């Protein structure tokens, strides 16, 4: 998968599982970032969104967009939040 924007990470179930601690894929993401250092900023933004960092998130999405996005992500993963 090609990651060029925050949404690319948020659409990747493996990324979401990694951020939520449900995956042992640390080396995969570490290698991806070491080979593509320019995407580290969007990687971190996507992690903040999944983790609910409101300071970062509020500057990128409206509250309605954020609620919809988080709902879709958790629904796709079968997580009840």
Order of alpha helices (4+ residues) and beta strands (2+ residues): alpha-alpha-alpha-alpha-alpha-alpha
